[in-house]
Amino acid sequence: MPDERQRGPWVGSPVLRVEDGRYLRGTARYVDDINLPGMMHMVFVRSALPHARIRSVDAARARELSGVSAVVTGAELAPVCPPLIAQMNRPESVPVTREVLAIRTVRFVGEPIVAVAASTRAVAEDAAALVEVDYEPLRHVVDAEAALAEGAPQLHDDVPGNNAGHVEFTAGDVEAGFSGAYRVFSKRFYAARHAAAPLETRAAIAHWDDAADELTLWTSSQAPHLARTAIAHHLGLPETRVRVISPAVGGAFGSKGFVTVEEYAAIALSQMTGHPVKWVADRYEDLTGGSHAKELIVQLEIAVDDDGRFRAFRGHYIGNGGAYSLPFTTALMDPLHAATLLPSLYAVGACAYSIDAALTNKTWSAAYRGVGMTSGHTARELLIEEIARDLDIDPVELRLRNCIPSHPYRSATGMEYDGGSYAEAVVRAQQLLDYKEFRIEQAADRARGKFRGVGFSPFVEPTGFGSAIAQACGLTSTFFDTVRVTVEPDGSVVVSTGLHSHGQGHETMLAQVTADALGVGVGDVRVLFGDTARDVYGSGTYASRSAVIGGGAARRAALEVRAKLLRIFGSELEVHPRDVDISDGVASVKGSPDVRMTVPELAAKAYWGALERQGDVDPTLTATRHYDPPQTYSNGVVAAIVDVDIETGLVHVERCIAVEDCGVIVNPMIVDGQMAGAVAQGIGAALYEECLYDDDGQPRFATLMDYLYPLATDLPTIELEHLQTPSPVTEGGFKGMGEGGTIAAPAAIVNAIYDALQPFAVKIDRTPVTPAYLIDRLSAAGG
């Protein structure tokens, strides 16, 4: 709870998170903590092959096992739950169909074929082991370029060439930019697949209540209202008959922003059996059958003048979407986000990109913190690093020389930056790192056989993901988000939102914004979310949108309720509302602080003092406001110093500095936590994490012994500093900031490694940069 002695203003204050008590005490309730009468537990029989025809499924022995209530194949499920069809709302997107349970063909290892529901999970697993599937193996392909090549095995008859979408874009005179250039530099870069792998895996309980004619789904989701809309639309139900409850969520990072086929199966089995059905993914299922992200092949070209000024950018982005397209975002999501951020903070007016969304025999791709921006950003920044070396220009100076101004700016891809501290953040990082002194130390270290390097990675992050940002990123969609603020009869305040917090601290952040706008204390505000039957509609939490959209809508609604309180005060004491102020829960006449009423007293007048009201006084102390903001962008820089052991290939990150500008900061502690966590994930992407499939299409990352994360001991203390450039276009001047560290940190680490290995002329063309990869690079370079 916040310090009761603390007073407003609350925005900008490091208020302790009000939600943390239940997590620290272990009383937070997750999906797996929920048990309903008669509940069955569901597991799946999953494909052992990457691509095969299903000749037959024999489930007779499984159905005979005591405690089993249902063993359902894809053909049996289809009449209850039709297949999913994914297509982005743009003409280049090719529709891709996925059955909830595979019927005739499996397309990746881990694809569900049969759903089993039983009295306990152990019984369900025993029954699943008794199901026999006869396969006819088919040719498979796991490489994106190979999947697009002529003669590749076709995954879907109605997706020619395994391409879920080809997109082309050009702005400015790109051909003139390249033909008149002093030099043209190019690079091919591969970013490996990542798994978000939150601490809590995907989990759901479906309860189809025939008596109430209502479906209730408890799910570990970051977008409960979007889940309700998707389920109702897909099953042909009125949304009033679908309730989605998302309780405590143990991390998401984008991977819980959609409805899974397993959740649809649970809904269907509940309808078929009359029992509630629970499914909790084990780690193997989560890693191999869940969603992955960010696998890209990037081919970039940059045309430069002889002084290092950028003339034109050109890129080709090949995404690896896996076997299916995710509904709404599709396999285009990662390459499209990478491409639209190609110019970043660089002043280049000519830009072109092309995109291909390959389908392969891997599990499908979805959002993960930084989406494809991480991969595209790393490729571009590494090429800029190489350009600086080749032209003998300091890499920081090259970036500053090409940096856009700090005022609002339109990028070559049509993004309307609302101003920031683009160059200032880079200069500040230089100062914090003591860049000149490091270069002196580095030279002395090399003379002793110690190879240290420094890397910079400035970034621009699209935030406040609403209609304007979505369309700037190539998604022709609109978004609907509301917040309701209500003052109760006792003066306490309830905020209802369609956002969802899965670790970000929304209950504190939204309470701070509301408290300031309304004139009460943070402790007087309760924030509710996660239940579609109770809370106002919203598109959920992802893409650095909550502070901008949720904060903006809460501020608008709270100011409307505040105006009602002021009118009640004015009516009671016969003063004009403009002469009244509300602060720390007390309304008083400006200049006469003794003429006052508390917010509880005003609330009592509103609810119970109807006969005393006059004129335009509105007694309904509630307001619901919608907010769909203009484009807004955070910026900053991540800088790192690494030490590379050339004998083992091990990389030690000595220092990591992050300078962030997210406009007006609501809560510095929350911003620090988000930024540090994002950078840590970026370091993981740079050095450790990869969803590796072998040539046989088998996943080699099925446990957390195989899919590597950075340990706390692998990470340095992340040094954080903030600049504040309030947005001129958003409510409160807020910008988002949840993903910048993940977008930028990998490039900082990789550039630092590249810098450290300059004596060996080693070039890096992929992430993660593992010890084995570095040893190979050093050997190839004769190091």
C-alpha positions in Angstrom: 0.0 0.0 0.0 1.2 3.6 -0.6 2.5 5.6 2.3 -0.6 7.2 3.9 1.4 10.3 4.7 2.2 10.8 1.1 0.3 13.5 -0.8 -0.2 14.3 -4.5 0.7 15.0 -7.1 1.0 11.3 -7.7 2.1 11.2 -11.4 5.9 11.1 -11.3 6.1 9.7 -7.8 7.7 6.4 -7.0 4.7 4.9 -5.3 5.1 1.4 -4.1 3.0 -1.1 -6.2 -0.3 -1.6 -4.5 -0.8 -5.1 -6.0 2.4 -6.7 -4.8 1.1 -7.8 -1.4 -1.0 -10.7 -2.8 1.9 -11.9 -4.9 4.5 -11.7 -2.2 2.1 -13.5 0.2 1.3 -16.2 -2.3 -2.5 -15.4 -2.2 -2.8 -14.4 -5.9 -5.2 -16.8 -7.7 -4.0 -18.2 -11.0 -6.0 -20.4 -13.4 -4.5 -23.6 -12.0 -5.6 -22.6 -8.5 -9.3 -22.8 -9.6 -11.2 -26.1 -9.2 -14.8 -26.5 -10.1 -17.2 -29.3 -9.2 -17.1 -32.2 -11.7 -14.1 -30.7 -13.5 -12.2 -32.8 -16.0 -8.6 -32.5 -16.9 -7.5 -32.4 -20.6 -4.3 -33.4 -22.3 -3.4 -33.9 -25.9 -1.9 -36.5 -28.2 0.5 -34.5 -30.2 2.3 -35.2 -33.4 5.7 -36.8 -33.3 6.5 -35.9 -36.9 7.0 -32.5 -38.6 4.9 -33.3 -41.6 2.7 -36.4 -42.2 -0.6 -37.7 -43.3 -2.7 -39.2 -40.6 -3.6 -42.7 -41.8 -5.7 -43.6 -38.8 -6.2 -42.9 -35.1 -7.0 -45.8 -32.8 -8.4 -44.5 -29.4 -10.3 -47.6 -28.3 -8.0 -48.6 -25.5 -7.9 -45.0 -24.2 -11.7 -44.8 -24.1 -11.9 -47.9 -22.0 -9.6 -46.6 -19.2 -11.4 -45.9 -15.9 -11.9 -42.1 -15.3 -11.9 -41.1 -18.9 -14.9 -39.0 -19.9 -13.9 -38.2 -23.5 -11.4 -39.0 -26.2 -12.0 -36.8 -29.2 -10.4 -36.7 -32.6 -10.3 -33.8 -35.0 -13.1 -35.2 -37.1 -15.3 -35.6 -34.0 -14.5 -32.1 -32.8 -15.0 -30.3 -36.1 -18.8 -30.1 -36.0 -18.6 -28.4 -32.6 -15.7 -26.1 -33.3 -14.9 -25.2 -36.9 -11.3 -24.6 -38.1 -9.6 -21.2 -37.7 -8.9 -19.0 -40.7 -6.2 -16.4 -40.4 -5.9 -13.4 -42.7 -4.7 -9.9 -42.1 -7.0 -7.1 -43.3 -4.9 -6.2 -46.3 -4.9 -7.5 -49.9 -1.4 -9.2 -49.8 -2.4 -11.5 -46.9 -3.2 -15.1 -48.0 -5.7 -16.9 -45.8 -4.4 -19.9 -43.9 -6.6 -22.5 -42.3 -5.9 -24.5 -39.1 -8.0 -27.2 -37.7 -8.4 -27.2 -33.9 -7.2 -30.8 -33.9 -5.4 -32.1 -36.9 -7.7 -34.3 -39.1 -5.8 -35.4 -42.2 -2.4 -33.8 -41.9 0.1 -32.7 -39.2 2.5 -29.9 -40.0 4.8 -29.6 -37.0 6.1 -31.7 -34.0 3.7 -30.9 -31.2 0.6 -30.3 -33.2 -2.5 -31.6 -31.2 -4.3 -34.5 -32.8 -6.5 -36.0 -30.1 -7.9 -34.4 -26.9 -8.4 -36.5 -23.8 -10.5 -35.5 -20.8 -10.4 -37.4 -17.6 -11.0 -37.2 -13.8 -7.4 -36.4 -13.1 -4.4 -35.2 -15.2 -2.6 -38.5 -14.5 -5.5 -40.5 -15.9 -5.7 -38.3 -18.9 -2.0 -38.7 -19.6 -2.2 -42.5 -19.2 -5.1 -42.5 -21.7 -3.3 -40.3 -24.2 -0.4 -42.7 -24.1 -2.8 -45.5 -25.2 -3.9 -43.7 -28.4 -2.2 -45.0 -31.5 -1.6 -42.8 -34.5 -0.5 -44.3 -37.8 1.4 -41.7 -39.9 2.5 -41.5 -43.5 5.6 -39.3 -43.4 5.8 -36.4 -45.8 8.7 -34.2 -46.9 9.2 -31.3 -44.5 11.0 -27.9 -44.5 12.0 -25.8 -41.5 14.1 -23.1 -43.3 12.2 -20.1 -44.5 14.1 -19.5 -47.7 14.0 -23.2 -48.6 10.2 -23.2 -48.0 9.8 -20.3 -50.5 12.0 -22.0 -53.1 10.7 -23.8 -56.1 10.1 -27.5 -55.4 9.7 -27.2 -51.7 7.2 -29.4 -50.0 3.8 -27.6 -49.9 2.2 -27.3 -46.5 -1.2 -26.1 -47.6 -2.8 -26.7 -51.0 -4.4 -23.2 -50.9 -1.2 -21.3 -50.0 0.9 -21.5 -53.1 4.7 -21.3 -52.6 4.2 -21.5 -48.8 4.0 -17.7 -48.8 1.3 -16.3 -46.5 1.9 -12.8 -47.9 4.2 -10.8 -50.1 4.4 -7.0 -49.4 6.3 -4.3 -51.2 6.8 -0.6 -50.2 8.7 2.3 -51.6 9.0 5.9 -50.5 11.2 8.6 -52.1 13.6 8.1 -55.0 15.3 4.9 -53.9 16.9 4.1 -57.2 18.5 7.6 -57.4 19.7 7.2 -53.8 21.6 4.1 -54.7 22.8 5.0 -58.1 24.3 8.2 -56.9 25.9 6.8 -53.8 29.5 7.0 -52.9 29.3 3.4 -51.5 26.6 0.8 -51.0 26.9 -1.5 -48.1 24.9 -4.7 -47.7 24.4 -7.4 -45.1 22.5 -10.6 -44.6 21.4 -11.3 -41.1 19.6 -14.1 -39.4 17.7 -13.7 -36.1 16.8 -17.0 -34.4 13.4 -18.1 -33.1 12.5 -17.1 -29.5 9.9 -18.4 -27.1 8.4 -16.0 -24.6 8.1 -18.9 -22.1 6.6 -17.0 -19.2 6.8 -18.5 -15.7 3.1 -19.5 -15.9 2.4 -21.5 -19.1 -0.9 -21.2 -21.0 -3.8 -22.4 -18.9 -7.6 -22.4 -19.3 -10.8 -23.8 -17.8 -13.9 -23.9 -19.9 -17.4 -24.3 -18.4 -20.3 -24.6 -20.8 -23.4 -24.1 -18.6 -26.4 -25.5 -20.4 -28.8 -24.2 -17.7 -27.6 -20.6 -18.0 -26.8 -21.0 -21.7 -23.5 -19.4 -21.0 -19.9 -20.2 -21.6 -17.3 -19.1 -19.0 -13.6 -19.4 -19.8 -11.0 -18.8 -17.2 -7.8 -18.2 -19.1 -4.3 -16.9 -18.6 -4.8 -14.1 -21.1 -3.5 -10.6 -21.5 -6.6 -9.6 -23.6 -9.8 -11.0 -22.1 -12.2 -8.9 -24.1 -10.5 -9.7 -27.4 -10.7 -13.4 -26.4 -14.4 -13.0 -25.8 -15.0 -11.3 -29.1 -12.9 -14.0 -31.0 -14.6 -16.9 -29.3 -18.1 -15.5 -29.8 -17.4 -14.7 -33.4 -15.8 -18.1 -34.1 -18.6 -20.2 -32.4 -21.5 -18.0 -33.6 -22.5 -17.0 -30.1 -23.7 -13.6 -28.8 -21.0 -12.0 -26.7 -23.5 -11.6 -23.9 -23.4 -15.4 -23.6 -19.6 -15.6 -23.3 -17.7 -14.6 -20.2 -13.9 -14.5 -20.1 -12.1 -14.2 -16.7 -8.4 -13.7 -16.7 -7.2 -13.8 -13.1 -3.6 -13.5 -12.0 -1.3 -14.0 -15.0 2.2 -15.2 -14.5 3.8 -13.3 -17.4 2.8 -13.1 -21.0 5.1 -10.8 -23.1 2.7 -11.1 -26.1 2.4 -14.9 -26.1 -1.0 -14.8 -24.3 -2.7 -12.3 -26.6 -4.7 -14.7 -28.6 -7.1 -17.7 -28.2 -5.2 -21.0 -28.6 -6.5 -24.1 -30.3 -6.2 -25.9 -27.0 -8.6 -23.4 -25.4 -11.1 -24.0 -28.3 -10.7 -27.7 -27.6 -11.5 -27.2 -23.9 -14.6 -25.3 -24.8 -15.7 -28.0 -27.2 -15.1 -30.8 -24.7 -17.0 -29.0 -22.0 -19.9 -28.6 -24.4 -19.7 -32.3 -25.4 -19.3 -33.7 -21.9 -21.3 -31.3 -19.7 -18.3 -30.9 -17.4 -15.9 -28.0 -16.8 -12.6 -28.8 -18.6 -9.2 -27.7 -17.4 -6.0 -27.5 -19.5 -2.6 -26.4 -18.1 0.3 -26.7 -20.6 3.4 -28.4 -19.3 6.7 -26.9 -20.3 7.2 -29.2 -23.2 3.8 -28.2 -24.6 4.5 -24.6 -24.0 7.8 -24.6 -25.8 7.1 -26.9 -28.7 3.3 -26.4 -29.2 2.9 -22.8 -28.1 3.9 -19.7 -30.1 7.4 -18.6 -31.1 8.5 -15.3 -32.4 11.1 -13.1 -34.2 12.7 -15.5 -36.6 13.7 -13.4 -39.5 16.2 -13.4 -42.4 17.1 -9.8 -43.2 18.9 -8.6 -46.4 19.7 -4.9 -46.0 21.4 -2.3 -48.2 22.4 1.2 -47.2 23.6 3.8 -49.7 25.9 6.5 -48.3 27.7 9.6 -49.3 31.4 10.0 -48.8 30.9 11.8 -45.5 28.8 8.9 -44.2 25.4 10.5 -44.7 22.7 8.0 -45.4 21.0 8.4 -48.8 18.7 5.4 -49.0 17.7 2.2 -47.2 16.5 -1.0 -48.8 15.5 -4.2 -47.1 14.1 -7.7 -47.8 12.5 -9.4 -44.7 11.7 -13.1 -44.7 9.7 -14.2 -41.7 9.3 -17.8 -40.6 5.7 -18.0 -39.5 5.7 -21.7 -38.8 3.0 -24.1 -40.1 0.0 -21.7 -39.6 -0.9 -18.1 -39.5 -2.1 -16.7 -36.2 -5.6 -15.2 -36.6 -5.6 -11.4 -37.1 -1.8 -10.7 -36.9 -0.8 -13.6 -39.2 2.7 -14.7 -40.3 3.2 -11.2 -41.7 3.5 -9.7 -38.2 7.2 -10.1 -37.5 8.6 -9.1 -40.9 6.1 -6.2 -41.3 7.0 -4.7 -37.9 10.7 -5.0 -38.7 10.3 -3.4 -42.1 8.2 -0.4 -41.1 10.8 0.5 -38.5 13.6 0.4 -41.0 14.4 4.1 -40.9 14.3 4.3 -37.1 15.9 7.6 -35.9 17.9 8.2 -39.1 17.2 11.1 -41.5 16.8 9.1 -44.7 14.0 10.1 -47.1 14.3 7.2 -49.6 13.3 3.8 -48.3 12.1 0.5 -49.8 11.3 -2.9 -48.4 9.8 -6.2 -49.4 8.4 -8.9 -47.2 7.7 -12.6 -47.5 5.9 -14.6 -44.8 7.1 -18.2 -45.2 5.2 -21.2 -43.8 7.4 -24.0 -42.5 7.1 -27.2 -40.4 7.5 -25.4 -37.1 4.9 -24.2 -34.6 3.2 -20.9 -35.4 4.6 -17.4 -34.6 2.9 -14.8 -32.4 3.8 -11.6 -30.7 6.7 -11.4 -28.3 8.0 -8.3 -26.6 9.5 -6.1 -29.4 7.8 -8.3 -32.1 9.9 -8.3 -35.3 11.3 -4.9 -34.4 14.1 -6.6 -32.3 15.4 -8.6 -35.3 15.2 -5.8 -37.9 16.7 -3.3 -35.5 19.7 -5.6 -34.8 20.4 -6.2 -38.4 20.3 -2.5 -39.3 22.5 -1.4 -36.3 25.1 -4.0 -37.0 25.3 -2.9 -40.7 25.7 0.7 -39.5 28.5 -0.5 -37.3 30.2 -2.1 -40.2 29.8 1.0 -42.4 31.4 3.1 -39.7 34.5 0.8 -39.6 34.8 0.7 -43.3 34.6 4.5 -43.7 36.8 5.0 -40.6 34.2 7.1 -38.8 33.5 6.6 -35.1 30.3 4.5 -34.9 28.6 6.8 -32.4 29.5 9.9 -34.5 28.1 8.2 -37.6 24.8 7.7 -35.9 24.7 11.3 -34.6 25.6 12.6 -38.0 22.5 10.9 -39.4 20.2 11.5 -36.5 16.8 13.2 -37.0 16.0 16.4 -35.1 14.3 16.3 -31.7 11.1 17.9 -32.9 8.2 16.0 -34.5 9.3 14.2 -37.7 7.7 12.0 -40.4 9.8 8.9 -41.2 10.2 7.6 -44.7 7.8 4.7 -43.9 5.1 7.2 -42.8 5.5 7.1 -39.0 4.7 10.4 -37.3 7.2 10.7 -34.5 5.9 13.2 -31.9 9.4 14.4 -30.9 12.0 13.1 -28.5 15.6 13.2 -27.4 17.1 11.2 -30.2 20.6 12.6 -30.3 20.5 13.8 -26.6 20.0 10.2 -25.4 23.0 9.0 -27.4 25.2 11.8 -26.0 24.0 11.1 -22.5 24.9 7.4 -22.8 28.4 8.4 -24.0 28.8 10.5 -20.9 27.6 7.8 -18.6 29.9 5.2 -20.2 32.8 7.6 -20.3 33.3 6.7 -23.9 36.6 8.5 -24.6 38.2 6.9 -21.5 37.0 3.5 -22.5 38.7 3.8 -25.9 42.0 4.5 -24.2 41.5 1.5 -21.9 40.5 -0.7 -24.8 43.7 0.0 -26.7 45.8 -0.9 -23.6 43.8 -4.0 -23.0 44.3 -5.2 -26.6 48.0 -4.8 -26.1 47.7 -7.3 -23.2 45.6 -9.8 -25.2 42.3 -8.8 -23.6 39.5 -8.1 -26.0 36.8 -5.7 -24.8 34.3 -3.8 -26.9 31.6 -1.2 -26.7 28.3 -1.1 -28.6 25.6 1.5 -28.9 22.0 0.9 -30.0 19.7 3.9 -30.3 16.1 3.2 -30.8 12.6 4.6 -31.6 9.7 2.5 -30.2 6.1 2.8 -31.4 3.9 2.9 -28.4 0.3 3.5 -27.3 -0.8 0.8 -29.8 -4.1 2.1 -31.1 -5.6 2.7 -34.5 -3.0 5.3 -35.6 0.1 3.2 -34.6 -1.4 0.0 -35.9 -1.9 1.6 -39.4 1.6 3.0 -39.3 2.8 -0.5 -38.7 0.9 -1.9 -41.6 -2.2 -3.2 -39.8 -5.4 -1.7 -41.2 -7.3 -2.0 -38.0 -9.0 0.2 -35.4 -9.0 -0.4 -31.6 -11.6 0.3 -28.9 -10.5 1.0 -25.4 -12.4 2.5 -22.5 -12.0 3.2 -18.8 -14.8 3.8 -16.3 -14.2 5.9 -13.2 -16.8 5.8 -10.4 -16.9 7.6 -7.0 -18.8 5.4 -4.6 -21.2 6.7 -1.9 -18.3 6.6 0.7 -16.0 8.6 -1.5 -13.8 5.6 -2.5 -13.0 5.3 -6.2 -13.3 2.3 -8.6 -11.5 2.3 -12.0 -12.7 -0.4 -14.4 -10.5 -1.1 -17.5 -10.3 -3.6 -20.3 -6.5 -3.6 -20.1 -4.9 -6.5 -18.2 -1.8 -6.5 -15.9 0.5 -9.5 -16.0 3.3 -7.9 -14.1 3.4 -4.3 -15.3 1.9 -2.6 -12.2 -1.3 -1.3 -13.8 -3.2 -1.1 -10.5 -0.7 1.4 -9.2 -0.1 3.3 -12.5 -3.8 3.8 -13.2 -4.5 4.7 -9.6 -1.9 7.4 -9.8 -3.3 8.9 -13.0 -6.8 8.8 -11.6 -5.9 10.1 -8.2 -4.2 13.2 -9.7 -7.0 13.9 -12.2 -9.7 13.4 -9.5 -7.9 15.0 -6.6 -7.9 12.1 -4.2 -5.2 9.8 -2.8 -3.9 6.7 -4.5 -5.1 4.6 -1.5 -8.6 5.7 -2.3 -8.6 4.2 -5.8 -9.2 0.5 -6.7 -8.5 -0.7 -10.2 -10.5 -3.6 -11.6 -9.8 -5.6 -14.7 -9.8 -9.2 -16.1 -13.5 -10.0 -16.1 -15.6 -9.3 -19.2 -18.9 -9.6 -17.3 -17.8 -6.8 -14.9 -15.2 -4.5 -16.7 -15.6 -2.1 -19.5 -14.5 -3.2 -23.0 -10.8 -2.9 -24.0 -8.4 -4.4 -26.4 -6.1 -5.7 -23.7 -2.4 -5.1 -22.8 0.4 -5.5 -25.3 2.6 -3.2 -27.5 3.4 -0.6 -24.8 -0.1 0.7 -24.9 -1.4 0.7 -21.3 0.0 4.0 -19.9 -0.9 5.9 -23.0 -4.4 4.4 -23.7 -5.4 3.4 -20.2 -3.9 6.4 -18.6 -5.4 8.7 -21.2 -8.9 7.2 -20.8 -8.7 7.2 -17.0 -7.6 10.8 -17.0 -10.5 11.8 -19.2 -13.0 9.9 -17.2 -11.6 11.2 -13.9 -11.7 14.8 -15.0 -15.3 14.4 -16.0 -16.2 13.0 -12.6 -14.1 15.8 -10.9 -16.2 18.4 -12.8 -19.3 16.8 -11.3 -17.9 17.0 -7.8 -17.0 20.7 -8.3 -20.6 21.4 -9.4 -22.0 19.7 -6.4 -19.6 21.7 -4.1 -20.6 24.9 -5.9 -24.3 24.1 -5.6 -24.0 23.4 -1.9 -21.9 26.4 -1.0 -23.1 28.8 -3.7 -19.7 29.3 -5.4 -18.8 28.9 -9.0 -17.1 25.6 -9.8 -14.1 27.4 -11.4 -13.3 28.8 -7.9 -13.1 25.4 -6.4 -10.1 23.0 -6.2 -9.9 19.4 -5.1 -6.7 18.0 -3.7 -5.9 15.1 -1.5 -9.5 14.2 -1.1 -10.7 17.7 0.0 -12.6 20.3 -2.1 -12.1 23.9 -1.0 -12.6 27.4 -2.3 -9.5 28.8 -3.8 -8.0 31.4 -1.4 -10.4 30.2 1.4 -9.1 26.8 2.4 -11.4 26.7 5.4 -14.5 26.6 3.2 -14.2 23.0 2.4 -15.9 19.6 1.9 -14.3 16.2 1.7 -14.9 13.9 -1.3 -16.8 11.5 0.9 -19.1 14.3 1.9 -19.6 15.4 -1.7 -20.3 11.7 -2.6 -22.9 11.5 0.1 -24.5 14.6 -1.2 -24.6 13.2 -4.7 -26.1 9.8 -3.7 -28.4 10.9 -0.9 -28.9 14.6 -1.2 -31.1 14.8 -4.3 -33.6 17.3 -2.9 -30.9 19.9 -2.2 -29.5 19.9 -5.7 -30.0 22.7 -8.2 -29.4 23.5 -11.9 -27.1 21.3 -13.9 -25.7 19.3 -11.0 -25.3 15.7 -12.1 -25.5 13.2 -9.3 -24.1 10.2 -11.2 -20.5 10.2 -10.1 -19.3 8.0 -12.9 -17.9 8.5 -16.3 -16.8 6.1 -19.1 -14.4 7.6 -21.6 -12.8 6.1 -24.8 -9.3 6.9 -25.9 -7.6 6.0 -29.2 -4.5 8.2 -29.3 -2.5 9.6 -32.1 0.9 8.1 -33.0 3.4 8.4 -30.1 7.0 7.1 -29.9 9.4 6.6 -27.1 13.1 6.7 -27.8 16.4 6.0 -26.1 19.6 4.1 -26.4 21.2 0.9 -24.9 25.0 0.9 -24.6 27.1 -2.1 -23.5 30.7 -3.0 -22.7 31.6 -6.7 -23.2 34.7 -8.8 -22.6 35.2 -11.6 -25.2 37.3 -14.6 -24.3 38.8 -15.6 -27.7 39.8 -19.0 -26.3 36.4 -20.1 -25.3 34.0 -17.8 -27.1 32.4 -16.8 -23.9 31.1 -13.2 -23.7 30.9 -11.4 -20.4 28.7 -8.3 -20.2 30.6 -5.9 -18.0 28.3 -2.9 -18.2 24.9 -2.1 -19.7 23.4 1.4 -19.7 19.9 2.3 -20.8 18.8 5.8 -21.4 15.0 6.0 -21.9 12.6 8.8 -22.9 9.0 7.8 -22.5 7.6 11.3 -22.1 5.9 12.0 -18.7 6.8 9.2 -16.3 3.9 8.1 -14.2 5.9 5.9 -11.8 9.7 5.9 -11.9 10.1 2.6 -10.1 7.7 0.8 -12.5 9.5 2.3 -15.5 12.8 1.2 -14.1 11.5 -2.3 -13.6 10.1 -2.5 -17.1 13.2 -1.2 -18.7 15.6 -3.5 -16.7 13.4 -6.5 -17.5 13.3 -5.6 -21.2 17.1 -5.2 -21.4 17.6 -8.6 -19.7 15.4 -10.2 -22.3 17.4 -8.4 -25.0 20.6 -9.8 -23.6 19.0 -13.3 -23.7 18.2 -12.8 -27.3 21.7 -11.7 -28.1 23.6 -14.4 -26.4 21.4 -17.4 -25.3 17.9 -18.0 -26.6 17.1 -20.0 -29.7 14.2 -22.4 -30.6 16.5 -24.7 -32.7 15.0 -27.4 -34.9 17.3 -30.1 -36.4 17.3 -31.2 -40.0 14.6 -33.8 -39.2 12.2 -31.1 -38.0 12.6 -32.1 -34.4 12.7 -29.4 -31.7 15.9 -29.4 -29.7 14.6 -27.0 -27.0 11.9 -29.0 -25.3 12.9 -28.2 -21.7 14.5 -25.2 -20.0 17.7 -27.3 -19.8 17.8 -26.8 -23.6 16.2 -23.4 -24.1 18.7 -21.1 -22.4 17.9 -18.0 -20.5 20.4 -15.6 -19.0 20.8 -16.3 -15.3 20.9 -13.4 -12.8 24.6 -14.1 -12.5 25.0 -13.6 -16.3 23.6 -10.1 -16.1 25.4 -6.9 -15.0 23.6 -4.2 -13.0 21.6 -2.4 -15.6 22.3 1.3 -15.2 19.2 3.3 -16.0 18.7 7.0 -16.7 15.6 8.9 -17.9 15.0 11.8 -20.1 11.5 13.3 -20.4 10.1 14.8 -23.6 6.3 15.0 -23.0 4.3 14.0 -26.0 2.5 17.0 -27.5 -0.3 14.7 -28.8 -1.3 12.4 -26.0 -3.3 12.8 -22.8 -0.9 13.7 -20.0 2.1 13.7 -22.3 2.5 10.0 -21.7 4.4 7.6 -24.0 4.8 3.8 -23.7 8.0 2.2 -22.8 7.7 -1.6 -22.3 9.6 -2.9 -25.3 12.5 -0.5 -26.1 15.0 -2.4 -24.0 14.2 -5.7 -25.8 14.3 -4.0 -29.2 17.6 -2.3 -28.6 19.7 -4.4 -26.2 20.7 -7.2 -28.7 22.2 -4.8 -31.1 24.2 -3.1 -28.3 25.6 -6.5 -27.2 26.3 -7.7 -30.8 27.9 -4.4 -31.7 30.1 -4.5 -28.6 31.2 -8.1 -29.6 32.0 -6.9 -33.1 34.0 -4.0 -31.7 35.9 -6.3 -29.4 36.9 -8.6 -32.2 38.1 -5.8 -34.6 41.7 -7.1 -34.5 40.4 -10.4 -36.1 38.1 -8.8 -38.7 35.3 -11.0 -37.5 31.8 -10.2 -38.8 28.7 -11.3 -37.1 25.7 -12.4 -39.1 23.3 -13.9 -36.6 21.9 -14.1 -33.1 22.3 -15.6 -30.6 26.0 -15.1 -30.6 26.9 -18.4 -28.8 30.5 -19.5 -27.8 30.5 -22.1 -30.5 29.5 -19.6 -33.2 32.2 -17.2 -32.1 34.9 -19.8 -32.1 33.8 -20.8 -35.7 33.9 -17.1 -36.7 37.3 -16.6 -35.2 38.6 -19.8 -36.8 37.3 -18.7 -40.2 39.0 -15.4 -39.8 42.3 -17.0 -38.8 42.0 -15.8 -35.2 
